[in-house]
Amino acid sequence: MKNSNKGQSLVEFGLVVVMLVLLLAGTVDFGWVFGGIHTINNAAREGARVASITADVPPGTRLAKVTARVNAVAVSFCGTPTVTVSPSTVSGEPIVTVNATCPVTFPISGKTINLTSSSSFRDETKAGS
């Protein structure tokens, strides 16, 4: 009788451990993506700030500086993100928008998703002119 109780406990332990490992893996993957979202948001915001104070003279200067800044912020998480800079006007005010996209691979499941963030600042190089 005592041996059957040990076997039952072992089976129950095996079932519970599987569920706990799955829960832990999901928690790690969620934390990884949450950190990625935070990182790419900060990188886009930093890039937009650089874009707002950098004139695009000669053409391409702004994109190069913004890309360098976004890469510097995001390198700890996603390597090299894709960066675009888009000037526009909102209510007569010059605005510059930076979009950053970063591929993120989950550490446990191995799936890859693209995280994208966008940030806009007033274009200080054209404001008031």
Helices and strands as residue ranges (DSSP letters): H 2-53, H 61-78, E 82-90, E 93-105, E 112-122
